[in-house]
């Protein structure tokens, strides 16, 4: 988040809206003087100015830090920790966009799998001179070749192999302790009529499981030794390197194919199918994280436990760390940020403590602290990985995004026996020399947009496509508030690609947000504007926990973010400058599910997708600019 301390407040109150007549009085006050506002349109909903004696620290995050934030504020009463949150499956594209545009808060928390996705050099402070890294197990810290530390780990969250202990006990199968023992055991289990090992290899619109599992093999073959880690870092930096380590992983994949652990029919196996096979005792072993382990133990009468992954190159057991890492914005070192720097270092010191790690575990970001002396919970399900977890035998999964266009089809061909690793890597080498292709530009943004301005653009696109008088768009807010259909993404100056369209229009990748329309009187529309957007939980409860303003198209207005119900909206006018007529009927388009029957009992599906509508609107406009006048604050 671009640093700006001038941010708006959010007032949380519950209750029922005042009578429509009172609302209409507020409309008639549209001619009243509107105070100049310092409202930060990227932080709508954040209560940041009510306690001026506290230091505000923002943490950019794609996961909820509810328990951790509460623990920070309890431990440091002079600090307010605000989550600069962006939720949803679009978080990969959003992370890349924010890194590329240097748009971060004071602190940032990043999923391990996202770290290689974007070049963060020059954005993060070197933390190696701070005292708190000494509290970590050395294996959990990432250092460059000069010993710099830019990221501190949160609690560890492992991906391992999961096995059906009940089946093992009944059949006298011994838990393997090496790569070779695992292959032999799986072949033995296959002979009994039960599948020994089951991968999920059916790709979806949001995840290539074939590439994912190939990357897991690559981690076990390559990142378990320093030379392999150096090679991967150089590859990520775009340096000319040999792809021999990738060939080793294809050799590993071929061994699994030969052993029957990977089969062509597995490319039709989804996660749902895998879970049913495990619960129905049709498969004995599968890879997965603790969430999969817990689900199997909860939904099956059998007992499931962890065992490690095994490396083909060293024959040892290893774990994949799926945890999260904290970093500090380099801008904290700028003159004038001394208080923020001190507060941020206090928070990172807390992250590096067992207390802080436990708070993050409460937020379900891991299962065991990464700090020295920490141990796995004393649960039998974890006994099989205890030695690896407490001995530091865990690694992160590499990514090969630059080779996606090759691997997304060629891994399947390799499994079917239609191509060789040499042919695949020759294509990858050609890509490496040529460089990653530039994504097609759908249009251009003349300058950076705020979250609100991005919402206004979406509303314009939707109203244009639907042909209605007015369009309403909900917007997500800091501290992980997500109304129905709302995102908290924004456009940046320059080229607009399809990835940009998706990250600002979809919460779940591959699932278009559809749109509906309705007719309502001006009085009912004003009541809706005053009520604001709502999350699914708030709709269920029948009330909101605060005021969440809409982005609009077809009208102009002024919001009072601190106003009481019935007095939050003023000066509502149509685009032709005419006053909104309380008796007139207007057509309104909005995102599916956004309005309850309280505001419109008759809603019509338009068949319009927010993603496609926005894409075509920007394509037709060619260049879009942020609107700074449609909505004001008083």
URMO-V635108 format. One record per residue. PHI is phi in degrees with one decimal (999 if undefined). Layout:
# URMO-V635108
PHI
PHI
This chain:
# URMO-V635108
999
-65.3
-66.8
-158.7
-87.3
-90.0
-121.9
-82.7
-103.1
-124.1
-107.3
-95.8
-144.9
-115.3
143.3
-106.2
-59.9
-67.3
-60.1
-57.0
-61.0
-66.9
-59.5
-67.5
-58.1
-64.7
-61.8
-67.7
-84.8
-58.0
-81.9
-65.1
-64.8
-103.1
-70.6
-62.1
-113.0
-100.9
-60.0
-87.3
-72.0
-91.3
-125.7
-58.0
100.2
-94.0
-92.2
-111.0
-107.1
-76.5
-128.7
-63.9
-81.2
-96.2
-84.9
-90.3
-120.1
-101.5
-123.5
-77.5
-150.0
-108.5
-133.4
-73.7
-116.2
-55.3
-70.3
-64.3
-60.8
-64.6
-67.4
-62.5
-71.8
-72.4
-76.9
-124.6
-60.1
-86.8
-117.9
-112.1
-100.9
-110.6
-86.1
-80.8
-96.3
-136.5
-101.1
109.4
-70.0
-75.0
-61.4
-65.4
-62.5
-67.0
-59.7
-63.2
-64.1
-67.6
-63.2
-61.1
-104.8
51.7
-111.0
-130.4
-81.4
-65.3
-123.5
-141.9
-121.2
-128.5
-64.9
-52.9
-68.6
-91.3
-56.8
-78.7
-73.4
-147.4
-78.6
-101.1
-60.2
84.6
-98.8
-111.5
-72.9
-78.4
-102.2
-66.6
-88.6
-80.9
-75.3
-71.6
-59.7
-65.4
-80.9
-97.8
-63.3
-59.6
-69.0
-86.4
-90.4
-97.4
-124.2
-83.8
-67.7
-100.0
87.2
-73.4
-122.6
-109.1
-134.4
-107.8
-75.0
-80.8
-63.1
-79.0
-136.4
-98.6
-107.7
-138.7
-91.0
-115.0
-128.0
-85.4
-63.6
-60.6
-62.6
-60.2
-64.5
-65.2
-103.4
70.8
-81.3
-95.3
-63.6
-69.0
-123.7
-156.6
-59.4
-64.9
-66.4
-63.5
-62.2
-61.9
-62.4
-63.4
-67.5
-63.6
-65.3
-55.6
-66.4
-81.7
98.2
-104.2
-69.7
-70.4
-140.4
-130.2
-90.6
-97.8
-126.5
-83.1
-69.5
-121.6
-67.5
-108.7
-153.0
-91.6
-70.0
-67.4
-66.4
-56.5
-71.0
-63.4
-66.4
-63.5
-60.3
-64.5
-61.0
-68.9
-85.2
-115.6
-82.3
-82.9
-140.8
-57.8
-61.3
-66.5
-65.8
-62.4
-59.5
-65.6
-62.2
-66.7
-63.2
-65.6
-81.0
83.8
-77.6
-75.6
-131.8
-70.8
-98.8
-57.6
-59.4
-70.8
-64.0
-59.0
-70.5
-67.5
-63.6
-62.6
-58.8
-64.8
-62.4
-67.0
-64.0
-61.8
-84.9
80.9
-80.6
-125.3
-132.6
-59.1
-68.3
-65.4
-73.1
-107.2
-88.9
-92.2
-63.0
-62.3
-62.5
-57.7
-63.9
-66.8
-62.0
-70.1
-68.1
-93.0
64.3
-90.1
-137.4
-101.4
-137.6
-153.6
-79.4
175.8
-96.2
-63.8
-63.7
-68.6
-57.6
-64.0
-63.2
-64.5
-68.5
-77.4
-104.5
-122.8
-81.1
-91.8
-103.0
-116.3
-138.3
-85.6
-136.1
-73.2
-71.9
-127.2
-87.4
-70.9
-80.2
-121.5
65.6
-102.8
-88.5
-138.3
-121.2
-96.4
-91.3
-102.7
-76.6
-120.5
-126.7
-104.2
-137.5
-119.6
-63.9
-58.0
-66.8
-63.8
-82.5
-69.4
-60.4
97.1
-109.4
-61.1
-65.9
-66.2
-62.0
-61.8
-66.6
-64.1
-68.5
-62.9
-66.6
-66.1
-63.1
-67.1
-55.9
-81.5
-100.5
-63.9
-62.3
-65.3
-63.8
-66.9
-64.1
-68.9
-64.9
-61.0
-85.3
64.2
-99.6
174.4
-122.4
-151.7
-59.6
-88.1
-81.0
-60.9
81.9
-75.2
-137.6
-61.0
-55.6
-77.7
-114.5
-56.4
-61.5
-96.7
-58.2
-71.0
-118.9
-60.5
-63.3
-69.3
-63.9
-85.1
-94.8
82.2
-90.7
-141.1
-139.7
-98.5
-79.4
-74.5
-127.7
-126.4
-60.2
-66.4
-108.7
-56.4
-62.0
-90.1
-67.8
-65.5
-116.0
-77.5
-63.6
-62.1
-64.1
-64.7
-63.7
-79.5
79.2
-96.8
-150.5
-118.5
-65.0
-62.4
-64.3
-64.7
-71.9
-64.9
-67.3
-64.5
-62.7
-63.9
-63.5
-63.0
-72.1
-76.7
90.7
-64.0
-65.6
-81.0
-64.5
-63.6
-86.9
-81.5
-171.0
-130.2
-103.5
-69.5
-160.9
-65.2
-100.0
-86.3
-59.7
-63.9
-63.5
-66.0
-62.4
-63.7
-63.6
-61.3
-64.4
-60.8
-62.4
-69.4
-64.7
-63.0
-72.5
-84.8
69.4
-96.4
-72.2
-141.3
-131.6
-124.5
-129.9
-83.8
-130.7
-71.4
-130.7
-57.4
61.9
69.7
-80.4
-129.3
-74.2
-60.0
80.8
-86.8
-125.7
-122.8
-114.0
-150.2
-86.0
-116.9
-56.2
116.5
-66.0
-111.6
-107.2
-63.0
-59.7
-65.3
-58.9
-66.3
-70.8
-100.9
-124.3
-126.8
-88.0
-117.9
-57.3
85.7
-117.0
-65.0
-83.3
-91.9
-128.7
-129.2
-135.2
-153.9
-111.5
-151.0
-72.4
-59.4
-64.5
-68.6
-63.4
-64.1
-60.3
-66.4
-61.3
-71.1
-71.9
87.7
-76.0
-143.3
-80.7
-60.6
-67.0
-65.3
-61.6
-62.5
-79.5
80.4
-157.9
-99.8
-96.5
158.8
-102.4
-120.9
-67.5
-88.7
-83.9
-132.9
-141.7
97.1
-142.3
-120.0
-165.9
-127.4
-102.5
-109.7
-66.3
-104.0
-72.9
-78.5
-57.0
92.6
-134.0
-94.6
-127.7
-135.5
58.3
-75.0
-133.8
-75.2
-65.2
-87.0
76.5
-76.8
-66.5
-66.2
-92.4
-65.0
-93.1
-73.5
-106.4
-120.6
-91.8
-131.3
-112.4
-157.6
-79.5
-51.3
86.3
-73.5
-109.8
-90.5
-64.2
-57.3
-104.3
-159.7
-85.0
-119.8
-121.3
-114.5
-70.1
-93.8
78.0
-86.9
-99.4
-58.6
-64.2
-68.6
-61.1
-66.8
-59.5
-68.4
-64.8
-67.2
-61.9
-71.9
-78.2
70.1
-129.1
-118.5
-128.1
-69.6
-96.7
-108.7
-122.4
-66.8
-121.3
-119.8
-128.1
-134.0
